Amino acid sequence: MRKLIYSLLAATVSLGLMTSLAHADPKGAKDELETRAQSVNSLADKRGGMTQAIHDVSVETGVPQDQLQRMHSQHPDAGPAGLLIAAVLADNTKGSPEQYLSRHVNGKGWAAIARESNVPLDKIDNRLANLERELGSLPATGRDRDSQYRR
């Protein structure tokens, strides 16, 4: 009988630990999202800077360009990926993008903010992929896409 009780106790503790580990935000998810955001920001720098990137973020998220420009002016290190992530979080929670951008700038990771806001990381990653595709379609000179056809 004692053996059965110890076995049940050990099984319960093991199951509890596995469940808590499964619900924890893996460090890899945080690093992957931050790395992806840095990659998108670097691509924007190479492909024409913030003007075109802000336009693309606006098209992708529906947030007006002037609002995105103000956010960028207040937090220039956030980059287009940060603007996009803040806008996606705000859209899914009915909050303001500025609130999420401020939380990130003050040291909170994007994955942690998304988890606390119940926004799936896949949703953010898909939107980043769309922005990355859009930025990748720009000519390397940074000119807008249609300038080669205006002659």
Secondary structure, 3 states (H helix, E strand, C coil): CHHHHHHHHHHHHHHHHHHHHHHCCCHHHHHHHHHHHHHHHHHHHHCCCHHHHHHHHHHHHCCCHHHHHHHHHHCCCCHHHHHHHHHHHHHHHCCCHHHHHHHHHCCCCHHHHHHHCCCCHHHHHHHHHHHHHHHHCCCCCCCCCCHHHCC
